[in-house]
Amino acid sequence: MDKLSNEHYAWNKIPQLTLLFWITKITATTLGETGGDLLAQTMNVGYATSTLIFFSFFLVALTAQLIVKRYVPPIYWAVIVATSTAGTTMSDYMDRTLELGYALGSLILISILIVILVIWKLSEKTLSVTDIRTRRGEIFYWVAILFSNTLGTALGDFLADDSGLGFGGSALLISSVLLLIVLAYYFTRISRVLLFWIAFVLTRPFGATFGDLLTKPHDKGGLGYGTIGATLILFGLLVFFVIYETVQLRMHLHSGAQTKLVKQ
């Protein structure tokens, strides 16, 4: 992490888009899916009640994120998990309880996300996801995150169930598209903002494949941990990544402060 990175963390409240960010994001959103399924299905709470519970958690975590003045990894990733758990049950409520279906549900959520991004652009004159300095821009960012994770759930279900690809086929398709996004990032001039939101949506169903591997029984090709075991494993992984990032952040910020004092 160089001087520019230290300056970034000194005033910004969101992480840089490194490989660690994407690994942690996949872990957090997969945890959101298994956690959402654990409450709504395994514990039989239901999609509507689960959505209210997780949305309340989202509001609490978001309030904490809006209050802090800098990037705090545990708070930031708590909001990501909250958007994923709420997004999982919101999507399932739309697609299953309201019987809209995965295709229509995905279309509705894509439309909502586009509207949010357009209003964000008109209001803030930018859609930057690495340089957010206003409260309004921060709120737009998190609302877009919430609906992108909800869309990711619906899109993943559509690809796995309705498209005929199955879990294996959808995982291969999503992996291929993500690879193309990486190549486009390094070798084309396509909007980085557009690439970010496509990747953010697709890493949700990509992570769901990992979640299915953990939860499904052995006779269906899974590891048989169930929603409880998978949720605990993913929670442990997320805690590890967050602690690692927190320690690294403090070390680099301290190193930057020491360098500044020496120069003075």
C-alpha positions as CSV (number, residue, x, y, z in Angstrom):
1,M,0.0,0.0,0.0
2,D,1.7,3.2,-1.1
3,K,1.3,6.9,-0.1
4,L,-1.7,7.3,-2.4
5,S,-3.4,4.3,-0.7
6,N,-2.7,5.8,2.8
7,E,-4.3,9.1,1.7
8,H,-7.3,7.1,0.3
9,Y,-8.0,5.5,3.6
10,A,-7.4,8.7,5.5
11,W,-10.6,10.2,4.2
12,N,-12.5,7.6,2.2
13,K,-15.0,5.3,3.8
14,I,-14.9,2.4,1.3
15,P,-12.1,0.0,0.5
16,Q,-9.9,0.0,-2.6
17,L,-10.9,-2.5,-5.3
18,T,-8.1,-5.1,-4.7
19,L,-8.2,-8.9,-5.0
20,L,-8.8,-9.0,-1.3
21,F,-11.9,-6.9,-1.8
22,W,-13.4,-9.3,-4.3
23,I,-12.5,-12.4,-2.3
24,T,-14.1,-10.9,0.8
25,K,-17.1,-9.7,-1.2
26,I,-17.8,-13.2,-2.5
27,T,-17.4,-14.6,1.0
28,A,-19.7,-12.0,2.6
29,T,-22.4,-12.3,-0.1
30,T,-22.3,-16.1,0.0
31,L,-22.7,-15.9,3.8
32,G,-25.7,-13.7,3.2
33,E,-27.3,-16.4,1.0
34,T,-26.7,-19.3,3.5
35,G,-27.7,-17.0,6.4
36,G,-30.8,-15.9,4.6
37,D,-31.8,-19.5,3.8
38,L,-31.0,-20.6,7.3
39,L,-33.5,-18.2,8.8
40,A,-36.2,-18.2,6.1
41,Q,-36.1,-22.0,5.2
42,T,-34.2,-24.1,7.8
43,M,-35.7,-22.2,10.7
44,N,-39.0,-21.7,8.8
45,V,-39.3,-18.0,9.7
46,G,-40.5,-17.3,6.2
47,Y,-39.3,-14.8,3.5
48,A,-41.4,-11.8,4.5
49,T,-40.5,-11.9,8.2
50,S,-36.9,-12.7,7.4
51,T,-36.7,-9.7,5.1
52,L,-38.0,-7.4,7.9
53,I,-35.4,-8.8,10.3
54,F,-32.5,-8.5,7.8
55,F,-33.6,-5.1,6.6
56,S,-33.6,-3.9,10.1
57,F,-30.1,-5.2,10.5
58,F,-29.2,-3.4,7.3
59,L,-30.5,-0.1,8.6
60,V,-28.6,-0.5,11.9
61,A,-25.3,-1.4,10.1
62,L,-25.8,1.4,7.5
63,T,-26.4,4.0,10.3
64,A,-23.1,3.0,11.8
65,Q,-21.4,3.2,8.4
66,L,-22.8,6.7,7.9
67,I,-21.7,7.8,11.3
68,V,-18.0,6.8,11.1
69,K,-15.6,9.3,9.5
70,R,-13.3,6.8,7.8
71,Y,-13.1,3.2,6.4
72,V,-13.7,0.7,9.2
73,P,-13.6,-2.9,7.8
74,P,-15.9,-4.6,10.3
75,I,-18.6,-2.0,9.8
76,Y,-18.3,-1.8,6.0
77,W,-18.5,-5.6,5.7
78,A,-21.3,-5.9,8.1
79,V,-23.3,-3.6,5.8
80,I,-22.4,-5.8,2.8
81,V,-23.5,-8.9,4.7
82,A,-26.8,-7.1,5.6
83,T,-27.5,-6.2,2.0
84,S,-26.8,-9.8,1.0
85,T,-29.1,-11.4,3.6
86,A,-31.8,-8.9,3.0
87,G,-31.3,-9.2,-0.8
88,T,-31.6,-13.0,-0.6
89,T,-34.9,-13.0,1.2
90,M,-36.3,-10.0,-0.8
91,S,-35.5,-11.8,-4.0
92,D,-37.0,-15.1,-2.8
93,Y,-40.1,-13.3,-1.5
94,M,-40.6,-11.6,-5.0
95,D,-39.9,-14.7,-7.0
96,R,-41.5,-17.4,-4.8
97,T,-44.1,-15.9,-2.4
98,L,-45.4,-13.3,-4.9
99,E,-44.8,-15.9,-7.7
100,L,-43.3,-13.3,-10.0
101,G,-40.7,-15.9,-11.2
102,Y,-37.0,-15.5,-11.6
103,A,-37.0,-13.9,-15.0
104,L,-39.6,-11.2,-14.2
105,G,-38.0,-10.7,-10.8
106,S,-34.6,-10.2,-12.4
107,L,-36.0,-7.8,-15.0
108,I,-37.7,-5.7,-12.3
109,L,-34.5,-5.6,-10.2
110,I,-32.3,-4.7,-13.2
111,S,-34.7,-1.8,-14.0
112,I,-34.6,-0.6,-10.4
113,L,-30.8,-0.7,-10.3
114,I,-30.6,1.2,-13.6
115,V,-32.9,3.9,-12.2
116,I,-30.9,4.2,-9.0
117,L,-27.7,4.6,-11.0
118,V,-29.2,7.2,-13.4
119,I,-30.5,9.3,-10.4
120,W,-27.2,8.9,-8.7
121,K,-25.4,10.2,-11.8
122,L,-27.7,13.1,-12.3
123,S,-27.5,14.1,-8.6
124,E,-23.7,13.6,-8.0
125,K,-22.4,14.1,-11.6
126,T,-20.3,10.9,-11.0
127,L,-20.8,7.2,-10.4
128,S,-17.4,6.7,-8.8
129,V,-17.3,3.8,-6.4
130,T,-13.8,4.6,-5.2
131,D,-14.1,8.3,-4.5
132,I,-17.3,9.1,-2.6
133,R,-17.1,12.2,-0.5
134,T,-20.8,13.3,0.1
135,R,-23.4,11.8,2.4
136,R,-25.9,11.7,-0.5
137,G,-23.4,9.8,-2.7
138,E,-22.8,7.3,0.1
139,I,-26.5,6.6,0.4
140,F,-26.8,6.1,-3.3
141,Y,-23.9,3.7,-3.2
142,W,-25.5,1.5,-0.5
143,V,-28.9,1.5,-2.0
144,A,-27.3,0.4,-5.3
145,I,-25.4,-2.3,-3.4
146,L,-28.6,-3.5,-1.8
147,F,-30.4,-3.9,-5.1
148,S,-27.4,-5.3,-6.9
149,N,-27.1,-8.1,-4.3
150,T,-30.9,-8.7,-4.6
151,L,-30.5,-8.9,-8.4
152,G,-27.6,-11.2,-8.0
153,T,-29.8,-13.6,-6.1
154,A,-32.6,-13.5,-8.6
155,L,-30.2,-13.8,-11.6
156,G,-28.4,-16.7,-10.0
157,D,-31.7,-18.6,-9.4
158,F,-32.8,-17.9,-13.0
159,L,-29.6,-19.2,-14.5
160,A,-29.5,-22.3,-12.2
161,D,-33.2,-23.2,-12.5
162,D,-35.1,-21.6,-15.4
163,S,-32.4,-21.3,-18.0
164,G,-31.7,-25.1,-18.1
165,L,-28.0,-24.6,-17.4
166,G,-28.1,-26.0,-13.9
167,F,-25.7,-25.1,-11.1
168,G,-22.6,-26.4,-13.0
169,G,-23.6,-24.7,-16.3
170,S,-24.5,-21.4,-14.7
171,A,-21.2,-21.4,-12.7
172,L,-19.2,-22.0,-15.9
173,L,-21.1,-19.2,-17.6
174,I,-20.7,-16.7,-14.8
175,S,-17.0,-17.6,-14.4
176,S,-16.4,-17.0,-18.1
177,V,-18.2,-13.6,-18.0
178,L,-16.1,-12.6,-15.0
179,L,-12.9,-13.6,-16.8
180,L,-14.0,-11.4,-19.7
181,I,-14.6,-8.5,-17.3
182,V,-11.1,-8.9,-15.9
183,L,-9.7,-8.8,-19.4
184,A,-11.8,-5.8,-20.3
185,Y,-10.5,-4.0,-17.3
186,Y,-6.9,-4.4,-18.3
187,F,-7.1,-4.3,-22.0
188,T,-10.0,-2.0,-23.0
189,R,-11.3,1.4,-22.2
190,I,-14.8,0.3,-21.2
191,S,-16.2,2.3,-18.3
192,R,-14.7,1.0,-15.0
193,V,-17.9,1.9,-13.3
194,L,-19.9,-0.3,-15.7
195,L,-17.4,-3.2,-15.2
196,F,-17.6,-2.8,-11.4
197,W,-21.4,-3.1,-11.2
198,I,-21.5,-6.1,-13.7
199,A,-18.8,-7.8,-11.6
200,F,-20.6,-6.9,-8.3
201,V,-23.8,-8.4,-9.5
202,L,-22.3,-11.6,-11.0
203,T,-20.0,-12.4,-8.0
204,R,-23.2,-12.9,-6.1
205,P,-24.4,-16.0,-8.0
206,F,-20.8,-17.0,-8.4
207,G,-20.5,-17.2,-4.7
208,A,-23.8,-19.0,-4.5
209,T,-22.2,-21.9,-6.3
210,F,-19.7,-22.2,-3.5
211,G,-22.6,-22.0,-1.0
212,D,-24.4,-24.8,-2.8
213,L,-21.2,-26.9,-2.6
214,L,-21.1,-26.4,1.2
215,T,-24.8,-27.0,1.9
216,K,-25.9,-29.7,-0.5
217,P,-25.7,-33.4,0.7
218,H,-23.0,-35.8,-0.5
219,D,-25.4,-37.6,-2.9
220,K,-26.0,-34.4,-4.8
221,G,-22.3,-33.5,-5.1
222,G,-22.0,-31.3,-2.0
223,L,-20.0,-31.4,1.2
224,G,-23.2,-31.9,3.3
225,Y,-22.6,-29.1,5.9
226,G,-26.2,-27.8,5.5
227,T,-27.1,-24.1,6.0
228,I,-26.0,-24.1,9.6
229,G,-22.5,-25.6,9.0
230,A,-22.0,-23.5,5.8
231,T,-23.0,-20.3,7.6
232,L,-20.5,-21.0,10.4
233,I,-17.7,-21.8,7.9
234,L,-18.4,-18.7,5.9
235,F,-18.7,-16.5,9.0
236,G,-15.3,-17.8,10.1
237,L,-13.7,-17.0,6.8
238,L,-15.2,-13.5,6.7
239,V,-14.0,-12.8,10.2
240,F,-10.5,-13.9,9.2
241,F,-10.5,-11.6,6.1
242,V,-11.8,-8.7,8.0
243,I,-9.3,-9.1,10.8
244,Y,-6.5,-9.4,8.3
245,E,-7.5,-6.3,6.4
246,T,-7.9,-4.3,9.7
247,V,-4.4,-5.3,10.8
248,Q,-2.9,-4.5,7.4
249,L,-4.8,-1.2,7.3
250,R,-3.5,-0.1,10.7
251,M,0.0,-1.1,9.9
252,H,0.1,0.9,6.7
253,L,-1.6,3.9,8.2
254,H,0.8,3.9,11.1
255,S,3.7,3.5,8.6
256,G,2.4,6.4,6.6
257,A,2.1,8.6,9.7
258,Q,5.6,7.7,10.8
259,T,7.0,8.6,7.4
260,K,5.2,11.9,7.5
261,L,6.7,12.7,10.9
262,V,10.2,11.8,9.7
263,K,9.9,14.1,6.7
264,Q,8.7,17.0,8.9
